[in-house]
Amino acid sequence: LFVLDPDGNTMELAIRRDPVSDKPQGRIVPLRRISHVRVEVTDLEKGKNWYRDTFGLTEERQVPGDEQITLSIPNTGQLVILHRVDQVAERSTRAVKGPHIDFRIDPEVYPQILEKFNRKEYYWGPDPTKIPWHEQGGHTVYGYDPFGNRIQIGHRFERSGGH
């Protein structure tokens, strides 16, 4: 089932073919998890290499579809589907009001990943040479893949005191 949100973004609601052990969450729609995100790229091979080399995504079972490559986040079953387009949608490249993908990563690899971003957002914090963290209880920074898609990398600290 495909639905449009108020901003015109398409969302797909689907039932998985393979069983998933995650319990339903939410009251209105009992979602279990996010299955995949589809990312627009203008060059599939370049996109595959960048997401593989930057985030360690692997190429596994392919989701059927024309002009796309399916990558997997190891050990999660979550998919990143790269879809070839002639031009990436303008809204995907917006700094503030556009969509973005948030990858949760080990903070030790932040510097290496930041080096791979062709453009970084440095508007949090006084020193542009420092990684601009902004989330309470965690770290996060935004950058862009080679196609202009906005990417967030982040880490959440464990809550102390058993909460």
Chimera marker file (.cmm) of the C-alpha trace (Angstrom):
<marker_set name="trace">
<marker id="1" x="0.000" y="0.000" z="0.000" r="1" g="1" b="0" radius="0.5"/>
<marker id="2" x="1.513" y="3.332" z="-1.028" r="1" g="1" b="0" radius="0.5"/>
<marker id="3" x="0.479" y="6.507" z="0.794" r="1" g="1" b="0" radius="0.5"/>
<marker id="4" x="1.504" y="10.153" z="0.466" r="1" g="1" b="0" radius="0.5"/>
<marker id="5" x="2.264" y="12.258" z="3.514" r="1" g="1" b="0" radius="0.5"/>
<marker id="6" x="1.152" y="15.919" z="3.621" r="1" g="1" b="0" radius="0.5"/>
<marker id="7" x="4.447" y="17.002" z="2.006" r="1" g="1" b="0" radius="0.5"/>
<marker id="8" x="4.048" y="14.632" z="-0.933" r="1" g="1" b="0" radius="0.5"/>
<marker id="9" x="6.568" y="12.011" z="0.228" r="1" g="1" b="0" radius="0.5"/>
<marker id="10" x="5.624" y="8.441" z="-0.715" r="1" g="1" b="0" radius="0.5"/>
<marker id="11" x="5.544" y="5.791" z="2.000" r="1" g="1" b="0" radius="0.5"/>
<marker id="12" x="4.966" y="2.103" z="1.384" r="1" g="1" b="0" radius="0.5"/>
<marker id="13" x="3.219" y="-0.042" z="3.993" r="1" g="1" b="0" radius="0.5"/>
<marker id="14" x="3.898" y="-3.736" z="3.427" r="1" g="1" b="0" radius="0.5"/>
<marker id="15" x="3.630" y="-7.142" z="5.035" r="1" g="1" b="0" radius="0.5"/>
<marker id="16" x="6.944" y="-8.984" z="5.129" r="1" g="1" b="0" radius="0.5"/>
<marker id="17" x="7.215" y="-12.349" z="3.422" r="1" g="1" b="0" radius="0.5"/>
<marker id="18" x="9.578" y="-13.631" z="6.085" r="1" g="1" b="0" radius="0.5"/>
<marker id="19" x="8.399" y="-13.631" z="9.702" r="1" g="1" b="0" radius="0.5"/>
<marker id="20" x="9.810" y="-10.970" z="11.976" r="1" g="1" b="0" radius="0.5"/>
<marker id="21" x="10.047" y="-11.314" z="15.745" r="1" g="1" b="0" radius="0.5"/>
<marker id="22" x="9.653" y="-7.602" z="16.504" r="1" g="1" b="0" radius="0.5"/>
<marker id="23" x="6.450" y="-6.899" z="18.408" r="1" g="1" b="0" radius="0.5"/>
<marker id="24" x="3.964" y="-4.403" z="16.918" r="1" g="1" b="0" radius="0.5"/>
<marker id="25" x="4.416" y="-0.857" z="18.188" r="1" g="1" b="0" radius="0.5"/>
<marker id="26" x="2.110" y="2.106" z="18.100" r="1" g="1" b="0" radius="0.5"/>
<marker id="27" x="-1.617" y="2.389" z="18.491" r="1" g="1" b="0" radius="0.5"/>
<marker id="28" x="-2.975" y="3.724" z="15.218" r="1" g="1" b="0" radius="0.5"/>
<marker id="29" x="-0.876" y="1.494" z="12.942" r="1" g="1" b="0" radius="0.5"/>
<marker id="30" x="0.941" y="-1.342" z="14.761" r="1" g="1" b="0" radius="0.5"/>
<marker id="31" x="4.234" y="-1.020" z="12.881" r="1" g="1" b="0" radius="0.5"/>
<marker id="32" x="6.958" y="-3.564" z="13.518" r="1" g="1" b="0" radius="0.5"/>
<marker id="33" x="10.015" y="-1.919" z="11.922" r="1" g="1" b="0" radius="0.5"/>
<marker id="34" x="11.280" y="-0.020" z="8.917" r="1" g="1" b="0" radius="0.5"/>
<marker id="35" x="12.078" y="-2.516" z="6.186" r="1" g="1" b="0" radius="0.5"/>
<marker id="36" x="13.964" y="-0.298" z="3.761" r="1" g="1" b="0" radius="0.5"/>
<marker id="37" x="14.689" y="3.160" z="2.508" r="1" g="1" b="0" radius="0.5"/>
<marker id="38" x="14.985" y="3.991" z="-1.168" r="1" g="1" b="0" radius="0.5"/>
<marker id="39" x="17.735" y="6.443" z="-2.057" r="1" g="1" b="0" radius="0.5"/>
<marker id="40" x="17.954" y="8.179" z="-5.412" r="1" g="1" b="0" radius="0.5"/>
<marker id="41" x="21.342" y="8.075" z="-7.141" r="1" g="1" b="0" radius="0.5"/>
<marker id="42" x="22.444" y="9.010" z="-10.640" r="1" g="1" b="0" radius="0.5"/>
<marker id="43" x="25.103" y="6.266" z="-10.858" r="1" g="1" b="0" radius="0.5"/>
<marker id="44" x="24.346" y="2.836" z="-9.352" r="1" g="1" b="0" radius="0.5"/>
<marker id="45" x="27.927" y="1.571" z="-9.288" r="1" g="1" b="0" radius="0.5"/>
<marker id="46" x="29.249" y="4.761" z="-7.677" r="1" g="1" b="0" radius="0.5"/>
<marker id="47" x="26.373" y="4.695" z="-5.168" r="1" g="1" b="0" radius="0.5"/>
<marker id="48" x="26.932" y="1.037" z="-4.307" r="1" g="1" b="0" radius="0.5"/>
<marker id="49" x="30.648" y="1.623" z="-3.747" r="1" g="1" b="0" radius="0.5"/>
<marker id="50" x="30.085" y="4.770" z="-1.647" r="1" g="1" b="0" radius="0.5"/>
<marker id="51" x="27.480" y="3.238" z="0.679" r="1" g="1" b="0" radius="0.5"/>
<marker id="52" x="29.493" y="0.000" z="0.960" r="1" g="1" b="0" radius="0.5"/>
<marker id="53" x="32.789" y="1.755" z="1.675" r="1" g="1" b="0" radius="0.5"/>
<marker id="54" x="31.284" y="4.435" z="3.937" r="1" g="1" b="0" radius="0.5"/>
<marker id="55" x="28.794" y="2.441" z="6.022" r="1" g="1" b="0" radius="0.5"/>
<marker id="56" x="29.780" y="-1.188" z="5.450" r="1" g="1" b="0" radius="0.5"/>
<marker id="57" x="26.543" y="-2.062" z="3.658" r="1" g="1" b="0" radius="0.5"/>
<marker id="58" x="26.571" y="-5.379" z="1.842" r="1" g="1" b="0" radius="0.5"/>
<marker id="59" x="24.993" y="-6.521" z="-1.398" r="1" g="1" b="0" radius="0.5"/>
<marker id="60" x="22.711" y="-9.463" z="-0.709" r="1" g="1" b="0" radius="0.5"/>
<marker id="61" x="19.305" y="-10.598" z="-1.969" r="1" g="1" b="0" radius="0.5"/>
<marker id="62" x="18.025" y="-8.119" z="-4.506" r="1" g="1" b="0" radius="0.5"/>
<marker id="63" x="14.547" y="-6.640" z="-4.251" r="1" g="1" b="0" radius="0.5"/>
<marker id="64" x="12.956" y="-6.891" z="-7.715" r="1" g="1" b="0" radius="0.5"/>
<marker id="65" x="12.906" y="-3.619" z="-9.611" r="1" g="1" b="0" radius="0.5"/>
<marker id="66" x="14.396" y="-1.840" z="-12.575" r="1" g="1" b="0" radius="0.5"/>
<marker id="67" x="17.536" y="0.265" z="-12.258" r="1" g="1" b="0" radius="0.5"/>
<marker id="68" x="18.174" y="-0.407" z="-8.589" r="1" g="1" b="0" radius="0.5"/>
<marker id="69" x="20.605" y="-2.186" z="-6.276" r="1" g="1" b="0" radius="0.5"/>
<marker id="70" x="19.655" y="-3.538" z="-2.859" r="1" g="1" b="0" radius="0.5"/>
<marker id="71" x="22.168" y="-3.138" z="-0.039" r="1" g="1" b="0" radius="0.5"/>
<marker id="72" x="21.762" y="-4.520" z="3.470" r="1" g="1" b="0" radius="0.5"/>
<marker id="73" x="22.743" y="-3.244" z="6.895" r="1" g="1" b="0" radius="0.5"/>
<marker id="74" x="24.592" y="-6.268" z="8.332" r="1" g="1" b="0" radius="0.5"/>
<marker id="75" x="22.882" y="-8.184" z="11.149" r="1" g="1" b="0" radius="0.5"/>
<marker id="76" x="19.623" y="-6.210" z="10.906" r="1" g="1" b="0" radius="0.5"/>
<marker id="77" x="17.868" y="-7.250" z="7.722" r="1" g="1" b="0" radius="0.5"/>
<marker id="78" x="17.222" y="-3.569" z="7.009" r="1" g="1" b="0" radius="0.5"/>
<marker id="79" x="17.681" y="-2.570" z="3.405" r="1" g="1" b="0" radius="0.5"/>
<marker id="80" x="18.925" y="0.486" z="1.555" r="1" g="1" b="0" radius="0.5"/>
<marker id="81" x="17.692" y="0.363" z="-2.032" r="1" g="1" b="0" radius="0.5"/>
<marker id="82" x="19.624" y="2.577" z="-4.416" r="1" g="1" b="0" radius="0.5"/>
<marker id="83" x="17.402" y="3.623" z="-7.319" r="1" g="1" b="0" radius="0.5"/>
<marker id="84" x="18.907" y="5.197" z="-10.433" r="1" g="1" b="0" radius="0.5"/>
<marker id="85" x="17.343" y="8.438" z="-11.587" r="1" g="1" b="0" radius="0.5"/>
<marker id="86" x="18.443" y="11.064" z="-14.093" r="1" g="1" b="0" radius="0.5"/>
<marker id="87" x="18.379" y="13.743" z="-11.382" r="1" g="1" b="0" radius="0.5"/>
<marker id="88" x="17.981" y="13.453" z="-7.603" r="1" g="1" b="0" radius="0.5"/>
<marker id="89" x="14.783" y="15.113" z="-6.366" r="1" g="1" b="0" radius="0.5"/>
<marker id="90" x="15.430" y="18.651" z="-5.127" r="1" g="1" b="0" radius="0.5"/>
<marker id="91" x="13.739" y="17.988" z="-1.771" r="1" g="1" b="0" radius="0.5"/>
<marker id="92" x="16.311" y="15.265" z="-0.968" r="1" g="1" b="0" radius="0.5"/>
<marker id="93" x="19.098" y="17.842" z="-1.099" r="1" g="1" b="0" radius="0.5"/>
<marker id="94" x="17.515" y="20.473" z="1.175" r="1" g="1" b="0" radius="0.5"/>
<marker id="95" x="19.479" y="21.286" z="4.298" r="1" g="1" b="0" radius="0.5"/>
<marker id="96" x="16.600" y="21.788" z="6.708" r="1" g="1" b="0" radius="0.5"/>
<marker id="97" x="13.139" y="20.938" z="5.383" r="1" g="1" b="0" radius="0.5"/>
<marker id="98" x="14.025" y="17.946" z="3.246" r="1" g="1" b="0" radius="0.5"/>
<marker id="99" x="14.175" y="14.260" z="4.166" r="1" g="1" b="0" radius="0.5"/>
<marker id="100" x="17.324" y="12.596" z="5.401" r="1" g="1" b="0" radius="0.5"/>
<marker id="101" x="18.570" y="9.147" z="6.381" r="1" g="1" b="0" radius="0.5"/>
<marker id="102" x="19.970" y="8.650" z="9.886" r="1" g="1" b="0" radius="0.5"/>
<marker id="103" x="22.588" y="5.914" z="10.288" r="1" g="1" b="0" radius="0.5"/>
<marker id="104" x="23.423" y="5.045" z="13.914" r="1" g="1" b="0" radius="0.5"/>
<marker id="105" x="27.113" y="4.255" z="14.131" r="1" g="1" b="0" radius="0.5"/>
<marker id="106" x="29.979" y="3.749" z="16.562" r="1" g="1" b="0" radius="0.5"/>
<marker id="107" x="31.349" y="7.195" z="17.504" r="1" g="1" b="0" radius="0.5"/>
<marker id="108" x="34.903" y="6.001" z="16.864" r="1" g="1" b="0" radius="0.5"/>
<marker id="109" x="34.241" y="5.932" z="13.102" r="1" g="1" b="0" radius="0.5"/>
<marker id="110" x="32.804" y="9.470" z="12.860" r="1" g="1" b="0" radius="0.5"/>
<marker id="111" x="36.039" y="11.037" z="11.565" r="1" g="1" b="0" radius="0.5"/>
<marker id="112" x="36.428" y="8.437" z="8.777" r="1" g="1" b="0" radius="0.5"/>
<marker id="113" x="32.804" y="8.815" z="7.673" r="1" g="1" b="0" radius="0.5"/>
<marker id="114" x="32.956" y="12.614" z="7.766" r="1" g="1" b="0" radius="0.5"/>
<marker id="115" x="35.923" y="12.474" z="5.398" r="1" g="1" b="0" radius="0.5"/>
<marker id="116" x="33.744" y="10.672" z="2.839" r="1" g="1" b="0" radius="0.5"/>
<marker id="117" x="31.023" y="13.343" z="2.834" r="1" g="1" b="0" radius="0.5"/>
<marker id="118" x="31.497" y="15.731" z="-0.086" r="1" g="1" b="0" radius="0.5"/>
<marker id="119" x="29.655" y="18.427" z="1.880" r="1" g="1" b="0" radius="0.5"/>
<marker id="120" x="29.190" y="18.780" z="5.644" r="1" g="1" b="0" radius="0.5"/>
<marker id="121" x="26.926" y="20.938" z="7.754" r="1" g="1" b="0" radius="0.5"/>
<marker id="122" x="28.909" y="22.915" z="10.304" r="1" g="1" b="0" radius="0.5"/>
<marker id="123" x="26.371" y="25.203" z="11.878" r="1" g="1" b="0" radius="0.5"/>
<marker id="124" x="26.281" y="23.771" z="15.402" r="1" g="1" b="0" radius="0.5"/>
<marker id="125" x="29.059" y="24.915" z="17.647" r="1" g="1" b="0" radius="0.5"/>
<marker id="126" x="31.567" y="27.738" z="17.428" r="1" g="1" b="0" radius="0.5"/>
<marker id="127" x="34.473" y="25.832" z="15.875" r="1" g="1" b="0" radius="0.5"/>
<marker id="128" x="33.898" y="24.611" z="12.284" r="1" g="1" b="0" radius="0.5"/>
<marker id="129" x="36.779" y="22.132" z="12.633" r="1" g="1" b="0" radius="0.5"/>
<marker id="130" x="34.900" y="20.224" z="15.350" r="1" g="1" b="0" radius="0.5"/>
<marker id="131" x="32.161" y="17.683" z="14.727" r="1" g="1" b="0" radius="0.5"/>
<marker id="132" x="28.863" y="19.538" z="15.298" r="1" g="1" b="0" radius="0.5"/>
<marker id="133" x="26.894" y="17.404" z="17.788" r="1" g="1" b="0" radius="0.5"/>
<marker id="134" x="23.367" y="18.551" z="18.547" r="1" g="1" b="0" radius="0.5"/>
<marker id="135" x="21.145" y="15.816" z="20.002" r="1" g="1" b="0" radius="0.5"/>
<marker id="136" x="20.636" y="15.519" z="23.724" r="1" g="1" b="0" radius="0.5"/>
<marker id="137" x="21.931" y="12.215" z="25.016" r="1" g="1" b="0" radius="0.5"/>
<marker id="138" x="23.866" y="11.519" z="21.856" r="1" g="1" b="0" radius="0.5"/>
<marker id="139" x="25.954" y="12.825" z="19.020" r="1" g="1" b="0" radius="0.5"/>
<marker id="140" x="24.874" y="13.597" z="15.487" r="1" g="1" b="0" radius="0.5"/>
<marker id="141" x="26.145" y="15.351" z="12.376" r="1" g="1" b="0" radius="0.5"/>
<marker id="142" x="24.803" y="15.868" z="8.851" r="1" g="1" b="0" radius="0.5"/>
<marker id="143" x="26.552" y="15.526" z="5.525" r="1" g="1" b="0" radius="0.5"/>
<marker id="144" x="25.771" y="14.592" z="1.941" r="1" g="1" b="0" radius="0.5"/>
<marker id="145" x="26.456" y="11.592" z="-0.243" r="1" g="1" b="0" radius="0.5"/>
<marker id="146" x="28.003" y="12.132" z="-3.707" r="1" g="1" b="0" radius="0.5"/>
<marker id="147" x="24.510" y="12.668" z="-5.170" r="1" g="1" b="0" radius="0.5"/>
<marker id="148" x="23.408" y="15.379" z="-2.746" r="1" g="1" b="0" radius="0.5"/>
<marker id="149" x="21.234" y="13.202" z="-0.472" r="1" g="1" b="0" radius="0.5"/>
<marker id="150" x="21.296" y="14.454" z="3.112" r="1" g="1" b="0" radius="0.5"/>
<marker id="151" x="22.700" y="11.873" z="5.543" r="1" g="1" b="0" radius="0.5"/>
<marker id="152" x="22.781" y="12.029" z="9.341" r="1" g="1" b="0" radius="0.5"/>
<marker id="153" x="25.196" y="9.932" z="11.352" r="1" g="1" b="0" radius="0.5"/>
<marker id="154" x="24.499" y="9.549" z="15.011" r="1" g="1" b="0" radius="0.5"/>
<marker id="155" x="25.104" y="7.719" z="18.259" r="1" g="1" b="0" radius="0.5"/>
<marker id="156" x="22.896" y="7.569" z="21.345" r="1" g="1" b="0" radius="0.5"/>
<marker id="157" x="24.468" y="7.209" z="24.750" r="1" g="1" b="0" radius="0.5"/>
<marker id="158" x="23.139" y="4.466" z="27.007" r="1" g="1" b="0" radius="0.5"/>
<marker id="159" x="20.889" y="5.833" z="29.708" r="1" g="1" b="0" radius="0.5"/>
<marker id="160" x="22.423" y="5.577" z="33.152" r="1" g="1" b="0" radius="0.5"/>
<marker id="161" x="20.618" y="4.555" z="36.316" r="1" g="1" b="0" radius="0.5"/>
<marker id="162" x="18.605" y="1.781" z="34.646" r="1" g="1" b="0" radius="0.5"/>
<marker id="163" x="16.081" y="4.121" z="32.992" r="1" g="1" b="0" radius="0.5"/>
<link id1="1" id2="2" r="1" g="1" b="0" radius="0.2"/>
<link id1="2" id2="3" r="1" g="1" b="0" radius="0.2"/>
<link id1="3" id2="4" r="1" g="1" b="0" radius="0.2"/>
<link id1="4" id2="5" r="1" g="1" b="0" radius="0.2"/>
<link id1="5" id2="6" r="1" g="1" b="0" radius="0.2"/>
<link id1="6" id2="7" r="1" g="1" b="0" radius="0.2"/>
<link id1="7" id2="8" r="1" g="1" b="0" radius="0.2"/>
<link id1="8" id2="9" r="1" g="1" b="0" radius="0.2"/>
<link id1="9" id2="10" r="1" g="1" b="0" radius="0.2"/>
<link id1="10" id2="11" r="1" g="1" b="0" radius="0.2"/>
<link id1="11" id2="12" r="1" g="1" b="0" radius="0.2"/>
<link id1="12" id2="13" r="1" g="1" b="0" radius="0.2"/>
<link id1="13" id2="14" r="1" g="1" b="0" radius="0.2"/>
<link id1="14" id2="15" r="1" g="1" b="0" radius="0.2"/>
<link id1="15" id2="16" r="1" g="1" b="0" radius="0.2"/>
<link id1="16" id2="17" r="1" g="1" b="0" radius="0.2"/>
<link id1="17" id2="18" r="1" g="1" b="0" radius="0.2"/>
<link id1="18" id2="19" r="1" g="1" b="0" radius="0.2"/>
<link id1="19" id2="20" r="1" g="1" b="0" radius="0.2"/>
<link id1="20" id2="21" r="1" g="1" b="0" radius="0.2"/>
<link id1="21" id2="22" r="1" g="1" b="0" radius="0.2"/>
<link id1="22" id2="23" r="1" g="1" b="0" radius="0.2"/>
<link id1="23" id2="24" r="1" g="1" b="0" radius="0.2"/>
<link id1="24" id2="25" r="1" g="1" b="0" radius="0.2"/>
<link id1="25" id2="26" r="1" g="1" b="0" radius="0.2"/>
<link id1="26" id2="27" r="1" g="1" b="0" radius="0.2"/>
<link id1="27" id2="28" r="1" g="1" b="0" radius="0.2"/>
<link id1="28" id2="29" r="1" g="1" b="0" radius="0.2"/>
<link id1="29" id2="30" r="1" g="1" b="0" radius="0.2"/>
<link id1="30" id2="31" r="1" g="1" b="0" radius="0.2"/>
<link id1="31" id2="32" r="1" g="1" b="0" radius="0.2"/>
<link id1="32" id2="33" r="1" g="1" b="0" radius="0.2"/>
<link id1="33" id2="34" r="1" g="1" b="0" radius="0.2"/>
<link id1="34" id2="35" r="1" g="1" b="0" radius="0.2"/>
<link id1="35" id2="36" r="1" g="1" b="0" radius="0.2"/>
<link id1="36" id2="37" r="1" g="1" b="0" radius="0.2"/>
<link id1="37" id2="38" r="1" g="1" b="0" radius="0.2"/>
<link id1="38" id2="39" r="1" g="1" b="0" radius="0.2"/>
<link id1="39" id2="40" r="1" g="1" b="0" radius="0.2"/>
<link id1="40" id2="41" r="1" g="1" b="0" radius="0.2"/>
<link id1="41" id2="42" r="1" g="1" b="0" radius="0.2"/>
<link id1="42" id2="43" r="1" g="1" b="0" radius="0.2"/>
<link id1="43" id2="44" r="1" g="1" b="0" radius="0.2"/>
<link id1="44" id2="45" r="1" g="1" b="0" radius="0.2"/>
<link id1="45" id2="46" r="1" g="1" b="0" radius="0.2"/>
<link id1="46" id2="47" r="1" g="1" b="0" radius="0.2"/>
<link id1="47" id2="48" r="1" g="1" b="0" radius="0.2"/>
<link id1="48" id2="49" r="1" g="1" b="0" radius="0.2"/>
<link id1="49" id2="50" r="1" g="1" b="0" radius="0.2"/>
<link id1="50" id2="51" r="1" g="1" b="0" radius="0.2"/>
<link id1="51" id2="52" r="1" g="1" b="0" radius="0.2"/>
<link id1="52" id2="53" r="1" g="1" b="0" radius="0.2"/>
<link id1="53" id2="54" r="1" g="1" b="0" radius="0.2"/>
<link id1="54" id2="55" r="1" g="1" b="0" radius="0.2"/>
<link id1="55" id2="56" r="1" g="1" b="0" radius="0.2"/>
<link id1="56" id2="57" r="1" g="1" b="0" radius="0.2"/>
<link id1="57" id2="58" r="1" g="1" b="0" radius="0.2"/>
<link id1="58" id2="59" r="1" g="1" b="0" radius="0.2"/>
<link id1="59" id2="60" r="1" g="1" b="0" radius="0.2"/>
<link id1="60" id2="61" r="1" g="1" b="0" radius="0.2"/>
<link id1="61" id2="62" r="1" g="1" b="0" radius="0.2"/>
<link id1="62" id2="63" r="1" g="1" b="0" radius="0.2"/>
<link id1="63" id2="64" r="1" g="1" b="0" radius="0.2"/>
<link id1="64" id2="65" r="1" g="1" b="0" radius="0.2"/>
<link id1="65" id2="66" r="1" g="1" b="0" radius="0.2"/>
<link id1="66" id2="67" r="1" g="1" b="0" radius="0.2"/>
<link id1="67" id2="68" r="1" g="1" b="0" radius="0.2"/>
<link id1="68" id2="69" r="1" g="1" b="0" radius="0.2"/>
<link id1="69" id2="70" r="1" g="1" b="0" radius="0.2"/>
<link id1="70" id2="71" r="1" g="1" b="0" radius="0.2"/>
<link id1="71" id2="72" r="1" g="1" b="0" radius="0.2"/>
<link id1="72" id2="73" r="1" g="1" b="0" radius="0.2"/>
<link id1="73" id2="74" r="1" g="1" b="0" radius="0.2"/>
<link id1="74" id2="75" r="1" g="1" b="0" radius="0.2"/>
<link id1="75" id2="76" r="1" g="1" b="0" radius="0.2"/>
<link id1="76" id2="77" r="1" g="1" b="0" radius="0.2"/>
<link id1="77" id2="78" r="1" g="1" b="0" radius="0.2"/>
<link id1="78" id2="79" r="1" g="1" b="0" radius="0.2"/>
<link id1="79" id2="80" r="1" g="1" b="0" radius="0.2"/>
<link id1="80" id2="81" r="1" g="1" b="0" radius="0.2"/>
<link id1="81" id2="82" r="1" g="1" b="0" radius="0.2"/>
<link id1="82" id2="83" r="1" g="1" b="0" radius="0.2"/>
<link id1="83" id2="84" r="1" g="1" b="0" radius="0.2"/>
<link id1="84" id2="85" r="1" g="1" b="0" radius="0.2"/>
<link id1="85" id2="86" r="1" g="1" b="0" radius="0.2"/>
<link id1="86" id2="87" r="1" g="1" b="0" radius="0.2"/>
<link id1="87" id2="88" r="1" g="1" b="0" radius="0.2"/>
<link id1="88" id2="89" r="1" g="1" b="0" radius="0.2"/>
<link id1="89" id2="90" r="1" g="1" b="0" radius="0.2"/>
<link id1="90" id2="91" r="1" g="1" b="0" radius="0.2"/>
<link id1="91" id2="92" r="1" g="1" b="0" radius="0.2"/>
<link id1="92" id2="93" r="1" g="1" b="0" radius="0.2"/>
<link id1="93" id2="94" r="1" g="1" b="0" radius="0.2"/>
<link id1="94" id2="95" r="1" g="1" b="0" radius="0.2"/>
<link id1="95" id2="96" r="1" g="1" b="0" radius="0.2"/>
<link id1="96" id2="97" r="1" g="1" b="0" radius="0.2"/>
<link id1="97" id2="98" r="1" g="1" b="0" radius="0.2"/>
<link id1="98" id2="99" r="1" g="1" b="0" radius="0.2"/>
<link id1="99" id2="100" r="1" g="1" b="0" radius="0.2"/>
<link id1="100" id2="101" r="1" g="1" b="0" radius="0.2"/>
<link id1="101" id2="102" r="1" g="1" b="0" radius="0.2"/>
<link id1="102" id2="103" r="1" g="1" b="0" radius="0.2"/>
<link id1="103" id2="104" r="1" g="1" b="0" radius="0.2"/>
<link id1="104" id2="105" r="1" g="1" b="0" radius="0.2"/>
<link id1="105" id2="106" r="1" g="1" b="0" radius="0.2"/>
<link id1="106" id2="107" r="1" g="1" b="0" radius="0.2"/>
<link id1="107" id2="108" r="1" g="1" b="0" radius="0.2"/>
<link id1="108" id2="109" r="1" g="1" b="0" radius="0.2"/>
<link id1="109" id2="110" r="1" g="1" b="0" radius="0.2"/>
<link id1="110" id2="111" r="1" g="1" b="0" radius="0.2"/>
<link id1="111" id2="112" r="1" g="1" b="0" radius="0.2"/>
<link id1="112" id2="113" r="1" g="1" b="0" radius="0.2"/>
<link id1="113" id2="114" r="1" g="1" b="0" radius="0.2"/>
<link id1="114" id2="115" r="1" g="1" b="0" radius="0.2"/>
<link id1="115" id2="116" r="1" g="1" b="0" radius="0.2"/>
<link id1="116" id2="117" r="1" g="1" b="0" radius="0.2"/>
<link id1="117" id2="118" r="1" g="1" b="0" radius="0.2"/>
<link id1="118" id2="119" r="1" g="1" b="0" radius="0.2"/>
<link id1="119" id2="120" r="1" g="1" b="0" radius="0.2"/>
<link id1="120" id2="121" r="1" g="1" b="0" radius="0.2"/>
<link id1="121" id2="122" r="1" g="1" b="0" radius="0.2"/>
<link id1="122" id2="123" r="1" g="1" b="0" radius="0.2"/>
<link id1="123" id2="124" r="1" g="1" b="0" radius="0.2"/>
<link id1="124" id2="125" r="1" g="1" b="0" radius="0.2"/>
<link id1="125" id2="126" r="1" g="1" b="0" radius="0.2"/>
<link id1="126" id2="127" r="1" g="1" b="0" radius="0.2"/>
<link id1="127" id2="128" r="1" g="1" b="0" radius="0.2"/>
<link id1="128" id2="129" r="1" g="1" b="0" radius="0.2"/>
<link id1="129" id2="130" r="1" g="1" b="0" radius="0.2"/>
<link id1="130" id2="131" r="1" g="1" b="0" radius="0.2"/>
<link id1="131" id2="132" r="1" g="1" b="0" radius="0.2"/>
<link id1="132" id2="133" r="1" g="1" b="0" radius="0.2"/>
<link id1="133" id2="134" r="1" g="1" b="0" radius="0.2"/>
<link id1="134" id2="135" r="1" g="1" b="0" radius="0.2"/>
<link id1="135" id2="136" r="1" g="1" b="0" radius="0.2"/>
<link id1="136" id2="137" r="1" g="1" b="0" radius="0.2"/>
<link id1="137" id2="138" r="1" g="1" b="0" radius="0.2"/>
<link id1="138" id2="139" r="1" g="1" b="0" radius="0.2"/>
<link id1="139" id2="140" r="1" g="1" b="0" radius="0.2"/>
<link id1="140" id2="141" r="1" g="1" b="0" radius="0.2"/>
<link id1="141" id2="142" r="1" g="1" b="0" radius="0.2"/>
<link id1="142" id2="143" r="1" g="1" b="0" radius="0.2"/>
<link id1="143" id2="144" r="1" g="1" b="0" radius="0.2"/>
<link id1="144" id2="145" r="1" g="1" b="0" radius="0.2"/>
<link id1="145" id2="146" r="1" g="1" b="0" radius="0.2"/>
<link id1="146" id2="147" r="1" g="1" b="0" radius="0.2"/>
<link id1="147" id2="148" r="1" g="1" b="0" radius="0.2"/>
<link id1="148" id2="149" r="1" g="1" b="0" radius="0.2"/>
<link id1="149" id2="150" r="1" g="1" b="0" radius="0.2"/>
<link id1="150" id2="151" r="1" g="1" b="0" radius="0.2"/>
<link id1="151" id2="152" r="1" g="1" b="0" radius="0.2"/>
<link id1="152" id2="153" r="1" g="1" b="0" radius="0.2"/>
<link id1="153" id2="154" r="1" g="1" b="0" radius="0.2"/>
<link id1="154" id2="155" r="1" g="1" b="0" radius="0.2"/>
<link id1="155" id2="156" r="1" g="1" b="0" radius="0.2"/>
<link id1="156" id2="157" r="1" g="1" b="0" radius="0.2"/>
<link id1="157" id2="158" r="1" g="1" b="0" radius="0.2"/>
<link id1="158" id2="159" r="1" g="1" b="0" radius="0.2"/>
<link id1="159" id2="160" r="1" g="1" b="0" radius="0.2"/>
<link id1="160" id2="161" r="1" g="1" b="0" radius="0.2"/>
<link id1="161" id2="162" r="1" g="1" b="0" radius="0.2"/>
<link id1="162" id2="163" r="1" g="1" b="0" radius="0.2"/>
</marker_set>
